[in-house]
C-alpha cells in the first residue's frame, strides 16, 4: 500500500482478525493522535504492515496522510527503518521539489493492541495504477508519458546521486500524482469541512465506517456508470477517444513507499522488486545497485505508453516463473550475454554453460520497435524514438544502463515543443522529420 495515497489498496478490507495484540490499531472517524494534533477523517487504504488515514492537522490547518503501523516488534522495526530513510529524504530536500514524498512528523501511539509507530506524510493523489485504470488500460499520449517520466527520474536522481538510496520496489502503485483524479476525493478542492470530533452515536466507528464506505463506493460506482452511459449516448462515434483523454489532470507525481528501500552500501535483501518490475541481476542473484531501479523505471515507462505490463511471466510445465521471465526478456530485448547469464549465484538453475536456457529452448526473438508497431500500433517514428530512449535502460549489463541523471538529458524527454512536420511522399509513405534527426544527433554528441 502506497504510504500516502488517496486510492484504496483494493476493494477487500484488511480483515478484522488482524485487529489484535501486535496487529493494526482500530481507528474511528474523529479519533485524535499526537496530543490532539491530528484528527482521523477517513481511511485511505491499507497494507500488510499498516493502515493509512486521511487526517486533519490542527497545527497547520491542512490535510495529511497518517500511516499507522502494526504494533508487533518486527513491524515497529520496519517502521523505524522507513522513518530513517524518509528523514534523510526530507532533510536533503527542504523545499520538497525533488518529486519524492515528504515526511512531516512521526510519533508513537498507544492503543489496546500495543504501541504503534505512526508516520505523518504529505497528502497526495491517486497512484499511476489508478491513472492507467482511469484511462481504461489504454496507452497514454507520449507527451504525457514524458511528463511523468521526468518527475520519476528527478526523484530517482535525487535518491541515487544525492542520498545513495535504492528504492528497490518501483512500480505504478508506488508513484502518486500530486492531486486526485476525482476532485471530490480531494478534501481541499471539494471544500469538505474537516471533522474535528468523533461523530455521536457511533460506538462501533471502525466497523460502521467500513459498511458506510462500502455503501458510498457502490453509490458512487452506480452514479459513474449512469454518467458514462449518458456520455456515450451523447458522444456517438467519438466516445472511445474522449474516454482516453486525461486533459485537466495534473500529471506531476512523486515516488512513495520506502518500506523496502536501502542504502547502496547497506543492503538487506537479495530478492527485491515486485515480480513484473524485477531486473535480471536480481533474478540471477549477481548483485544489484541503483541500476535495478532504472530497469523498473523502464518497465513503468513502457506500461504508461502501452497500458500493459511489459513482463507478465508465469511458470509452466517443466519451467519456473523465473525462467519464463528471463525468456521473455530475451524475446523482447535480445540474447543475454553469456558472461551475464552464467555470472550469478542462481545462474546454474536456469542456464547451461553456453548461456542458453536449460528448459525453454525455442525463443521467438523480436525487438522493442517491432513490438510497439505490431502490437501497440505506434507509428514507426514514435516506436523508433521511444525504443531509442528505453533500449539502453534495459541493458542486461547493469553498469551499462544510463543513470537517472543521464536519462533526464535524453532527447526523447526534451522535444515536446517541437512540432513534427509529417510529409507524405508521392507513394504516400510518411517521411521522417529530418530536423528531429539532426537535433538527436547534435544532443547525442
FENJO-V350712 format. One record per residue. SS is DSSP state (hx for helix, st for strand, lp for the rest). PHI is phi in whole degrees, -180 to 180 (999 if undefined). BURIAL is + if it has 16 or more other ideal C-beta (glycine too) atoms within 10 Angstrom, else -. Layout:
SS	PHI	BURIAL
SS	PHI	BURIAL
This chain:
lp	999	+
lp	-63	+
lp	-70	+
lp	-139	+
lp	-82	+
lp	-92	+
lp	-88	+
lp	-79	+
lp	-63	+
lp	-164	-
lp	-72	-
lp	-75	-
lp	-83	-
lp	-75	+
lp	95	-
hx	-71	-
hx	-67	-
hx	-84	-
lp	-90	+
lp	-150	-
lp	-52	-
lp	86	-
lp	-102	+
lp	-68	+
lp	-96	+
lp	-74	+
lp	-112	+
lp	-116	+
lp	-55	+
lp	92	+
lp	-64	+
st	-111	+
st	-134	+
lp	52	+
lp	55	-
lp	88	-
lp	-69	+
st	-110	+
st	-122	+
st	-66	+
st	-107	+
st	-163	+
st	-80	+
st	-93	+
st	171	+
st	-154	+
lp	-140	+
lp	-63	-
lp	-103	+
st	-159	+
st	-113	+
st	-125	+
st	-124	+
st	-74	+
st	-132	+
st	-101	+
st	-92	+
lp	-70	-
lp	-76	-
lp	-95	-
lp	55	-
st	-134	-
st	-101	+
st	-138	+
st	-102	+
st	-108	+
st	-101	+
st	-112	+
st	-77	+
lp	-58	+
lp	-95	+
lp	-60	+
hx	-53	-
hx	-66	-
hx	-75	+
hx	-63	+
hx	-62	-
hx	-63	+
hx	-66	+
hx	-61	-
hx	-64	+
hx	-64	+
hx	-63	+
hx	-60	-
hx	-66	+
hx	-65	+
hx	-66	-
hx	-62	+
hx	-63	+
hx	-66	+
hx	-65	-
hx	-86	-
lp	-138	+
lp	-61	-
lp	-87	-
lp	52	-
lp	-110	-
lp	-96	+
lp	60	+
st	-128	+
lp	-57	+
lp	-108	+
st	-83	+
st	-98	+
st	-165	+
st	-152	+
st	-162	-
st	-105	-
st	-130	+
st	-96	-
st	-136	-
lp	-60	-
lp	-98	+
st	126	+
st	-98	-
st	-112	+
st	-78	+
st	-122	+
st	-117	+
st	-108	+
st	-121	+
st	-62	+
lp	-80	+
lp	-118	+
lp	-94	+
lp	-81	+
st	-76	+
hx	-64	+
hx	-64	+
hx	-63	+
hx	-64	+
hx	-63	+
hx	-63	-
hx	-59	-
lp	-90	+
lp	57	-
lp	56	-
lp	-95	-
lp	-68	+
lp	-77	+
lp	-58	+
hx	-63	+
hx	-64	-
hx	-73	+
hx	-62	+
hx	-58	+
hx	-60	+
hx	-67	+
hx	-58	+
hx	-62	+
hx	-62	+
hx	-64	+
hx	-67	+
hx	-63	+
hx	-62	+
hx	-66	+
hx	-60	+
hx	-64	+
hx	-64	+
hx	-73	+
hx	-81	-
hx	-80	-
hx	-124	+
lp	72	-
st	-105	+
st	-102	+
lp	-69	+
lp	72	+
lp	-147	+
lp	-76	+
lp	-162	+
hx	-57	+
hx	-65	+
hx	-100	+
st	-128	+
st	-114	+
st	-64	+
lp	-70	-
lp	-136	+
lp	-79	+
lp	-66	+
lp	-95	+
hx	-60	-
hx	-69	-
hx	-85	+
lp	-95	+
lp	-64	+
lp	-85	-
lp	-65	-
lp	-84	-
lp	55	-
lp	-77	+
lp	-72	-
lp	-67	-
lp	-82	+
lp	-108	-
lp	-149	-
lp	-64	+
lp	-59	-
lp	-73	-
lp	68	-
lp	-133	-
lp	-66	-
lp	-100	-
hx	-43	+
hx	-60	+
hx	-65	-
hx	-60	-
hx	-66	+
hx	-61	-
hx	-67	-
hx	-61	-
hx	-58	-
hx	-63	-
hx	-64	-
hx	-64	-
hx	-61	-
hx	-61	-
hx	-63	-
hx	-64	-
hx	-64	-
hx	-64	-
hx	-64	-
hx	-63	-
hx	-64	-
hx	-64	-
hx	-63	-
hx	-67	-
hx	-63	-
hx	-64	-
hx	-62	-
hx	-67	-
hx	-72	-
hx	-82	-
hx	-79	-
hx	59	-
hx	-62	-
hx	-78	-
hx	-58	-
hx	-54	-
hx	-66	-
hx	-69	-
hx	-62	-
lp	-78	-
lp	-74	-
lp	-112	-
lp	-60	-
lp	91	-
lp	-94	+
lp	-73	-
lp	-94	+
lp	-65	-
st	-148	+
st	-132	+
st	-80	+
lp	-131	+
lp	65	+
lp	-107	+
lp	-63	+
lp	-110	+
lp	-69	+
st	-146	+
st	-80	-
lp	-57	-
lp	-95	-
st	-146	-
lp	-90	-
lp	-108	-
lp	-123	-
lp	-82	-
lp	-93	-
lp	-123	+
lp	74	+
lp	-69	+
hx	-39	-
hx	-66	+
hx	-108	+
lp	-81	+
lp	-87	+
hx	-61	+
hx	-67	+
hx	-76	+
hx	-62	+
hx	-85	+
lp	54	-
lp	-111	+
lp	90	-
lp	-140	+
lp	-147	+
hx	-57	+
hx	-65	+
hx	-65	+
hx	-65	+
hx	-66	+
hx	-60	+
hx	-61	+
hx	-59	+
hx	-62	+
hx	-62	+
hx	-65	+
hx	-60	+
hx	-60	+
hx	-65	+
hx	-65	+
hx	-79	+
hx	-113	+
lp	85	+
lp	-128	-
lp	-66	+
lp	-72	+
lp	-122	+
lp	-131	-
lp	-71	+
lp	-140	-
lp	-69	-
st	-139	-
lp	-71	-
lp	89	-
st	-145	+
lp	-93	+
hx	-61	-
hx	-60	+
hx	-67	+
hx	-63	+
hx	-62	+
hx	-63	+
hx	-64	+
hx	-64	+
hx	-56	+
hx	-70	+
hx	-64	+
hx	-85	+
hx	-119	+
lp	102	-
lp	-67	-
lp	-71	+
lp	-55	-
hx	-55	-
hx	-63	-
hx	-76	+
hx	-58	+
lp	-103	+
lp	-93	+
lp	-107	+
lp	-62	-
lp	-110	-
hx	-56	+
hx	-66	-
hx	-70	-
hx	-120	+
st	-114	+
lp	-85	-
lp	-70	-
lp	-87	-
lp	88	+
lp	-103	+
st	-62	+
lp	-73	-
lp	-114	-
lp	-117	+
lp	-96	-
lp	-99	-
lp	-102	-
lp	-101	-
lp	-73	-
lp	-136	-
lp	-147	-
hx	-62	+
hx	-55	+
hx	-64	-
hx	-61	+
hx	-65	+
hx	-78	+
hx	-71	-
lp	-90	-
lp	-107	+
lp	58	-
lp	-71	+
lp	-69	-
hx	-60	-
hx	-66	+
hx	-60	+
hx	-62	+
hx	-64	-
hx	-68	+
hx	-68	+
hx	-66	+
hx	-64	+
hx	-74	+
hx	-76	+
hx	-48	-
hx	-63	-
hx	-71	+
hx	-99	+
lp	-65	+
lp	-68	+
lp	-91	-
hx	-54	+
hx	-71	-
hx	-89	-
lp	-67	+
lp	-66	+
lp	-77	+
hx	-59	+
hx	-61	-
hx	-67	-
hx	-58	+
hx	-63	+
lp	-87	-
lp	-66	+
hx	-54	+
hx	-60	+
hx	-82	+
hx	-125	-
lp	-128	+
lp	-66	-
lp	-90	-
lp	-87	-
lp	-82	-
lp	-81	-
lp	-95	-
lp	-85	-
st	-110	-
st	-91	-
lp	-81	-
lp	-62	-
lp	-81	-
lp	90	-
lp	-86	-
st	-72	-
st	-88	-
lp	-74	-
lp	-65	+
hx	-66	-
hx	-57	-
hx	-66	+
hx	-60	-
hx	-62	-
hx	-60	-
hx	-65	+
hx	-64	-
hx	-63	-
hx	-68	-
hx	-60	-
lp	-69	-
